């Protein structure tokens, strides 16, 4: 299959491309710079120069391909407009793919985010692949609310004859290449503050996945995923945040300590992460495993902390 991939130099994309190439697919990656082009070539992809602002170029690339995997986003918009601006720019991209792929039955697999079907509290039930995107009016997850506008646009393309689906990626995607995710932030915060903090009793749960397992799920969704479906790229369905903090603290030689809920926003604690770190996101991946035959095979989060990336051995 000839596959057009965006975001191929990012954390997920740089693993998705080798996964596709290893399975015999021909990959074309979008590159907006010489550096990105060099990286894509090294990963085994043919380079197509351009960027996400060129909708006509994206339509042409999608038309020339047998399928599309989209994991890119307009990071340049984050400083001025935040995630809402990023999502607003991404919807036209999905609609452009829809114009190119309508009636073809070709696959479009886009990256999404895991949310909670409840209120995000301790008693939230595990999210499943049958849960729709969170309502636009959801008050607990502003980031996901914006992302879900994009997810809804992708799923809607199934009605236009596109085999579209969304791979919802776990809150923590870990690997030896992880440099900007939640985990490096938590480790840096612990080093700065002198302790690994967790909110309240730390019983709220986060989900996680190894990025190489993410890559294999994208490939399977591309190859055989039915239209209009969500898939959960989740290996660990729910780890108490206290356990994550304790694991970080033990490797740094620092104590793990509770941060009272009324102090979370104060300087010296979680800062802008406070609204996220207090939520609970248990997740099921059962439908993804049963439907696509996907089985996470890489180390779980706590084991992968010792991969040499998060706590380098001097």
C-alpha positions as a printed Julia matrix, in Angstrom:
314×3 Matrix{Float64}:
   0.0    0.0    0.0
   1.23   3.53  -0.82
   0.79   5.54   2.38
   0.99   9.3    2.87
   2.1   10.21   6.41
   2.16  13.61   8.11
   4.02  14.22  11.35
   6.58  11.59  10.4
   9.42  13.22  12.34
   7.47  13.46  15.62
   7.49  11.01  18.5
   4.73   8.79  17.13
   5.35   9.39  13.43
   9.03   8.49  13.62
   7.98   5.03  14.82
   4.95   4.68  12.53
   7.03   5.05   9.36
   9.48   2.21  10.16
   6.51   0.07  11.22
   4.87   0.62   7.83
   8.07   0.13   5.85
   8.81  -3.06   7.76
   5.38  -4.38   6.78
   6.08  -3.78   3.09
   4.25  -0.48   2.58
   5.63   2.38   0.48
   5.63   5.55   2.57
   5.68   9.18   1.5
   6.25  11.66   4.32
   5.47  15.37   4.41
   8.48  17.57   5.14
   8.54  21.34   5.5
  12.3   21.66   6.06
  15.57  20.17   4.87
  16.14  18.7    8.31
  12.76  16.96   8.27
  13.42  15.67   4.76
  16.73  14.15   5.87
  15.05  12.48   8.84
  12.23  11.05   6.74
  14.67   9.64   4.2
  16.63   7.97   6.98
  13.4    6.37   8.21
  12.8    4.86   4.78
  10.19   7.26   3.42
  10.0    9.15   0.14
   9.92  12.88   0.83
   7.16  15.24  -0.28
   7.99  18.87   0.46
   5.17  21.03   1.8
   3.32  21.92   4.97
  -0.1   21.7    6.58
  -1.18  25.11   5.33
  -1.19  23.89   1.71
  -4.58  22.17   1.56
  -4.37  21.63  -2.2
  -1.03  19.91  -1.74
  -2.47  17.66   0.97
  -5.4   16.73  -1.26
  -3.06  15.87  -4.08
  -0.88  13.73  -1.82
  -3.92  11.92  -0.44
  -5.3   11.31  -3.94
  -1.98   9.81  -5.04
  -1.87   7.45  -2.05
  -3.74   4.28  -1.12
  -4.17   5.57   2.42
  -3.32   8.41   4.79
  -2.02   8.51   8.35
  -2.22  11.96   9.92
  -0.38  12.62  13.2
   0.8   16.18  12.54
  -0.58  19.43  13.89
   0.16  23.14  13.62
   2.52  23.56  16.57
   3.31  27.06  15.39
  -0.18  28.15  16.49
   0.2   27.04  20.1
   1.98  30.15  21.47
  -0.6   32.59  20.16
  -3.87  30.63  20.07
  -3.39  27.53  22.18
  -4.92  24.14  21.41
  -8.17  25.7   20.21
  -6.31  27.41  17.36
  -4.48  24.19  16.52
  -7.77  22.28  16.34
  -9.42  25.01  14.28
  -6.62  24.72  11.72
  -6.81  20.93  11.65
 -10.49  20.59  10.78
 -10.03  22.03   7.25
  -7.17  19.58   6.78
  -9.46  16.65   7.56
 -12.12  18.01   5.24
  -9.49  18.35   2.51
  -8.62  14.69   2.94
 -12.33  13.97   2.73
 -12.56  15.71  -0.65
  -9.63  13.7   -1.96
 -10.77  10.32  -0.62
 -14.57  10.55  -0.82
 -16.14   7.44  -2.33
 -12.84   5.57  -2.62
 -13.03   3.44   0.53
  -9.39   4.33   1.16
  -8.27   4.56   4.79
  -7.61   7.77   6.71
  -6.24   7.19  10.2
  -5.82  10.26  12.41
  -4.4   10.72  15.88
  -6.81  11.43  18.74
  -6.74  11.69  22.54
  -7.99   9.61  25.43
 -10.68  11.18  27.6
 -12.91  10.13  30.45
 -16.54   9.18  29.78
 -17.4   10.28  33.31
 -16.38  13.45  35.07
 -12.71  12.59  35.17
 -12.87  11.81  38.9
 -11.77   8.71  40.78
 -15.02   6.87  40.03
 -14.9    7.48  36.29
 -15.48   4.19  34.47
 -12.88   3.05  31.94
 -13.28   4.76  28.59
 -13.96   2.36  25.73
 -13.66   2.58  21.98
 -17.44   2.86  21.78
 -17.44   6.17  23.64
 -17.92   9.06  21.22
 -15.84  12.19  21.34
 -16.51  14.19  24.48
 -19.24  16.83  24.05
 -17.98  20.2   22.91
 -19.38  21.68  26.11
 -17.39  19.4   28.42
 -15.88  21.54  31.17
 -13.27  19.18  32.54
 -11.01  18.66  29.57
 -10.43  21.8   27.54
  -7.58  20.26  25.57
  -9.58  17.18  24.69
 -12.64  19.28  23.9
 -10.68  21.05  21.17
  -9.16  17.82  19.89
 -12.55  16.16  19.78
 -13.77  18.63  17.17
 -11.08  17.13  14.94
 -12.0   13.55  15.89
 -15.65  14.17  15.05
 -14.68  15.55  11.64
 -12.61  12.44  10.9
 -15.32   9.98  11.97
 -17.89  11.91   9.93
 -15.94  11.17   6.75
 -17.04   7.55   6.98
 -20.43   8.69   5.68
 -18.68  10.0    2.56
 -17.08   6.7    1.63
 -13.78   7.16   3.44
 -12.53   4.33   5.67
 -11.75   6.85   8.36
 -10.85   6.08  11.97
  -9.16   7.67  14.96
  -6.39   6.19  17.09
  -6.71   7.69  20.54
  -3.22   7.82  22.03
  -2.68   7.31  25.76
  -1.94  10.24  28.06
   1.65   9.04  28.4
   3.42   7.67  25.32
   6.83   6.5   26.46
  10.02   5.31  24.74
  13.72   6.03  24.45
  12.76   8.9   22.11
  10.35  10.64  24.5
  11.51  14.21  25.04
   8.43  16.38  25.41
   5.64  14.26  26.89
   4.05  14.25  30.34
   6.69  11.91  31.78
   9.72  14.16  31.1
   7.68  17.05  32.53
   6.97  15.15  35.75
  10.61  14.09  36.07
  11.85  17.65  35.5
   9.33  18.94  38.04
  10.52  16.44  40.64
  14.14  17.47  40.1
  13.24  21.14  40.39
  11.12  20.82  43.53
  13.13  18.16  45.34
  10.27  15.67  45.58
   8.0   13.68  43.28
   4.54  15.06  43.89
   1.12  13.56  43.43
  -2.28  15.23  43.98
  -4.12  14.42  47.2
  -3.95  10.67  47.86
  -2.74  10.01  44.32
  -5.38   7.36  43.68
  -6.47   8.9   40.37
  -5.24   6.92  37.37
  -3.4    7.75  34.2
  -3.04   5.5   31.18
   0.12   4.86  29.19
   1.51   3.09  26.14
   4.86   2.36  24.54
   5.15   4.38  21.33
   6.15   1.3   19.32
   2.82  -0.26  20.26
   1.17   2.96  19.09
   2.86   2.49  15.72
   1.62  -1.07  15.31
  -1.96  -0.02  16.08
  -1.85   2.72  13.44
  -0.64   0.15  10.91
  -3.41  -2.3   11.75
  -6.07   0.42  11.61
  -4.75   1.43   8.19
  -4.68  -2.13   6.87
  -7.97  -3.48   8.15
  -9.8   -1.09  10.45
 -13.51  -0.61   9.66
 -14.76   2.88   8.88
 -16.01   5.28  11.51
 -14.29   3.64  14.47
 -12.14   4.68  17.41
  -9.12   2.65  18.55
  -7.33   2.87  21.89
  -3.54   2.89  21.78
  -3.23   2.05  25.47
  -1.0   -0.53  27.11
  -1.44   0.31  30.8
  -5.13   0.99  31.27
  -4.78   2.78  34.58
  -1.81   3.4   36.9
  -2.37   5.38  40.12
  -0.54   8.68  39.87
   0.96   8.02  43.28
   2.68   4.91  41.9
   4.09   6.93  39.01
   5.4    9.56  41.44
   6.91   6.9   43.71
   8.64   5.26  40.75
  10.08   8.59  39.64
  11.16   9.47  43.17
  12.9    6.13  43.73
  15.0    6.57  40.62
  15.94  10.14  41.51
  16.62   9.37  45.16
  13.84  11.78  46.12
  10.78  11.32  48.33
   7.31  11.04  46.85
   4.88  13.37  48.59
   1.26  14.43  48.41
   0.45  17.92  47.23
  -2.79  19.08  48.91
  -5.5   19.7   46.36
  -5.92  23.33  47.43
  -2.22  24.01  46.77
  -1.9   22.48  43.31
  -1.95  25.79  41.45
   0.56  27.5   43.72
   4.08  28.24  42.45
   6.32  25.33  43.27
   3.77  22.62  42.53
   2.16  21.45  39.28
   1.44  24.82  37.7
  -0.3   24.5   34.34
  -0.42  20.7   34.76
  -2.71  20.97  37.78
  -5.95  20.66  35.81
  -4.7   17.46  34.18
  -2.81  15.73  36.97
  -5.87  15.64  39.22
  -8.06  13.81  36.68
  -8.53  10.07  36.36
  -8.41   8.37  32.96
  -8.88   4.6   33.19
  -9.13   3.09  29.71
 -10.02  -0.21  28.07
  -8.34  -1.43  24.87
 -10.44  -4.59  24.55
 -12.24  -3.65  21.31
  -9.0   -2.62  19.6
  -7.41  -5.92  20.53
 -10.37  -8.07  19.51
 -11.18  -6.26  16.26
  -7.69  -5.6   14.92
  -5.73  -8.38  16.61
  -3.5   -5.8   18.27
  -1.56  -6.82  21.35
   0.75  -4.37  23.15
   4.1   -6.13  23.25
   6.49  -3.51  24.6
   7.36  -2.77  28.25
   4.78  -1.04  30.4
   5.34   2.44  31.79
   6.94   1.54  35.13
   9.31  -0.97  33.53
  10.22   1.41  30.71
  11.39   4.05  33.16
  14.65   2.1   33.15
  15.16   2.31  29.36
  18.08   4.73  29.81
  16.27   7.75  28.4
  14.42   9.03  31.45
  17.19   8.43  33.98
  20.5    8.25  32.08
  23.29   6.3   33.73
  26.39   8.47  34.02
